[in-house]
Amino acid sequence: MSRSEDNGEDVEGLRQALAEARDEVKSARQAIAEAEARQEELQRTHEETVSRVKQESNHEVMVAALRAEAMRMGAHNPDDVVRLINMTGISRNEDGAIVGVTEVLEQTRNERAYLFGQTVRPGYSSGTTVGHPAPRPGDIEPFNAR
């Protein structure tokens, strides 16, 4: 009889061990599912953040290009020109170059000429700024090696 009691206790012990193992597997699967959900959430927020930062940096680069070109075209206040401009025609290509700045500023100059003065040319004074002409190369001086 001891053998049947041992077998019964072994079976009962195995059933308990199996139930415990199933509970462990269930809790492990639940932990994995929670970790995957956290990972997906972190990845989504990371992608959103990267997209937002990229858009902001592209905007800042486009604004800087607009300001520089507006100054070159003789804008009285380049910041006002940038604020009043419609930036839909300006974009950044794959190489990172800004495309459409000159066209948009030319259109703005035609529509709102009061924002622009004369184009600043080197070699004459404009307001408080004196532009200097580009240096001209001198004549080649003869050289005697003797």
ZIRAQUI-V817583 format. One record per run of one state. SS is the DSSP state (H for helix, E for strand, - for the rest). FROM is the first residue (numbers start at 1). TO is the last residue. Records with the same first field share a line. If there is no record, write none. Layout:
SS=FROM-TO + FROM-TO
//
This chain:
-=1-1 + 73-74 + 76-77 + 85-86 + 90-90 + 93-97 + 100-100 + 112-112 + 117-124 + 127-128 + 131-146
H=2-72 + 78-84 + 87-89 + 101-111 + 113-115
E=75-75 + 91-92 + 98-99 + 116-116 + 125-126 + 129-130
//
